[in-house]
Amino acid sequence: MEHGSIEREFRIDASPEVVFEVISSPVHIREWWGAETDLERAPGATGELVWGDPATGAEQAVPITVVDAEPPRLFSFRWVHPDGEVATAANSLLVTFELSPSGAGTVVRLTETGFREMGWEAAVLEEHYQQHIVGWDTHLAHLGEYLTQLVSTQ
């Protein structure tokens, strides 16, 4: 397996403007990704994504840096693992959401790259890559469900 990138694409019955707002706004990120953040949607903005475990009270904070924010078509960021460092091109993975109009809806294309560039041993690379596949499949399903609910109540 190559472990170079993760790519996912799906269509949602919501405008690119609504989808951009949901993928990039802290109040919406909490709903579909389960992470708290106060990240600003501006290139160069830095912050953290914080996930908590209600059962144990434990938290995991992951640094994030916005790379591109071009409403309503593009939102990308870098995030770093392990946590504790500012996410830069040298130490992080790049996540890109590309939004394209499709009729009355939007085609959402997610790409995550940089796995091989992290310099991890093969087993660690495989583990992180698989965790991210499971994570994106889970969270993109939540994103689709959340957008569907949001649009149906408008």
C-alpha positions in Angstrom: 0.0 0.0 0.0 1.3 3.4 -0.9 0.1 5.5 2.1 0.6 8.7 0.1 -2.8 10.3 0.4 -6.4 9.8 1.5 -9.1 11.0 -1.0 -12.8 11.0 -0.5 -15.5 12.6 -2.6 -19.3 12.9 -2.1 -22.2 15.1 -3.1 -24.5 16.9 -0.7 -27.7 18.8 -1.3 -26.4 22.0 0.2 -24.9 25.0 -1.5 -21.1 25.5 -1.5 -21.6 28.6 0.8 -23.3 26.4 3.4 -20.8 23.6 3.1 -17.9 26.0 3.4 -19.4 27.5 6.6 -19.9 24.1 8.1 -16.4 22.8 7.4 -14.6 25.9 8.6 -16.7 27.4 11.4 -15.9 26.4 15.0 -19.6 26.1 16.0 -20.2 23.6 13.1 -16.9 21.8 13.5 -18.0 20.8 17.0 -21.2 19.3 15.6 -19.7 17.1 12.8 -16.1 16.5 13.9 -16.7 16.5 17.7 -13.7 18.9 18.2 -13.7 22.2 20.1 -11.8 25.0 18.4 -11.7 28.7 18.1 -9.8 28.7 14.8 -10.2 31.7 12.5 -10.8 31.1 8.8 -7.8 33.0 7.6 -4.6 31.8 6.0 -1.9 31.5 8.6 -4.4 31.4 11.5 -3.3 28.9 14.2 -5.2 27.1 16.9 -6.0 23.7 18.3 -8.6 21.0 17.7 -9.5 19.6 21.1 -11.4 16.3 21.5 -12.6 15.2 24.9 -13.6 11.9 26.3 -16.6 12.5 28.6 -16.2 9.2 30.3 -12.6 9.9 31.5 -12.3 13.6 31.2 -9.2 13.2 29.1 -8.5 15.6 26.3 -6.4 15.4 23.1 -5.4 18.7 21.6 -3.9 18.8 18.1 -2.3 22.0 16.6 -3.9 23.3 13.4 -2.8 26.0 10.9 -5.1 27.3 8.2 -3.4 27.2 4.8 -6.1 28.4 2.4 -9.6 29.8 3.0 -11.3 30.8 -0.2 -15.1 30.8 0.4 -17.0 29.0 -0.9 -14.6 26.7 -2.8 -11.5 25.8 -0.8 -10.5 25.3 2.8 -7.3 23.7 3.8 -5.2 23.3 6.9 -2.3 21.5 8.4 -2.4 19.5 11.6 0.4 17.9 13.5 0.8 14.7 15.3 2.1 14.2 17.9 0.7 17.4 19.4 2.6 20.2 21.0 4.1 21.9 18.0 2.8 24.5 15.6 1.7 22.8 12.4 4.1 23.6 9.5 4.9 22.1 6.1 7.8 20.2 7.7 5.9 18.4 10.5 2.3 18.0 9.6 -0.4 16.5 7.3 -2.3 18.7 4.8 -6.1 18.4 4.7 -7.8 20.1 1.7 -11.6 20.5 1.2 -12.4 21.4 -2.4 -16.1 22.4 -3.0 -17.6 22.4 -6.5 -21.2 23.4 -7.3 -23.3 20.5 -8.6 -26.8 21.5 -9.5 -28.4 22.8 -6.3 -25.8 21.0 -4.2 -22.0 20.6 -3.8 -19.4 18.0 -4.5 -17.1 17.8 -1.6 -13.6 16.4 -2.2 -11.3 15.8 0.7 -7.6 15.1 0.3 -5.2 14.4 3.1 -1.5 14.2 2.2 1.9 14.1 3.8 2.0 10.7 5.5 5.2 9.5 3.8 6.9 12.8 4.4 6.4 12.5 8.2 9.4 10.1 8.4 7.6 7.5 10.4 8.7 3.8 10.5 6.6 1.6 8.2 4.5 0.2 11.1 3.8 3.7 12.5 3.0 5.0 9.1 0.6 2.2 8.5 -1.1 2.7 11.9 -1.6 6.5 11.4 -2.7 6.1 7.8 -5.4 3.5 8.8 -6.5 5.6 11.8 -7.0 8.6 9.5 -9.0 6.4 7.0 -11.3 5.3 9.7 -11.5 8.8 11.1 -12.3 10.5 7.9 -14.9 7.8 6.9 -16.6 8.3 10.2 -16.4 12.1 10.3 -17.4 12.7 6.7 -20.5 10.5 7.3 -21.3 12.8 10.3 -20.6 15.9 8.0 -23.1 14.6 5.5 -25.7 13.8 8.1 -25.2 17.2 9.8 -25.4 19.1 6.5 -28.6 17.2 5.6 -30.2 18.1 8.9 -29.1 21.7 8.7 -30.4 22.2 5.2 -33.7 20.5 6.0 -34.4 22.9 8.9 -33.8 26.0 6.8 
